[in-house]
Every structure is written in C-alpha cells, then in structure tokens.
Amino acid sequence: MSAASPEHRLVHTPRTGTKPAGKKPTPAEHRVQVAAARLRVTLDERLGRETPPKTKALAKEPI
C-alpha cells in the first residue's frame, strides 16, 4: 500500500501541545505567540495583506 492510497489521505495527525480554549498560556507559550504575531505582521506588510486587529495587538505586547 502506498502513502497516496485513499486510506491514508484522510488521516490527520493530532496536534500535540495545544491547549483547550479558555486556558491561559504559560509565559513561554505567550512569548512564542507574540513572536509569531510579529512575524505575521511583518510578512503581511511585505505581501500587502491585511493583518487581523487581534494579531496586531498581540504583536505590540512585550516579550
């Protein structure tokens, strides 16, 4: 059986390390989220795309 067989195309690997909605992230997780938001804002500016206000606000927070 190949990796392209129909049985394998619909299988999704569960994400690890994700927290349920409503849980406050740890300080380390928050730093990663802020850094990712900053990268997203920069990329969106370079590509001429609109960045969601929530992402812009997160990018302005201190690490």
Secondary structure, DSSP 4 states (H G I P E B T S, - for coil): --TTSHHHHT--PPPSS---TTPPPPHHHHHHHHHHHHHHHHHHHHHTPPPPHHHHHHHTS--
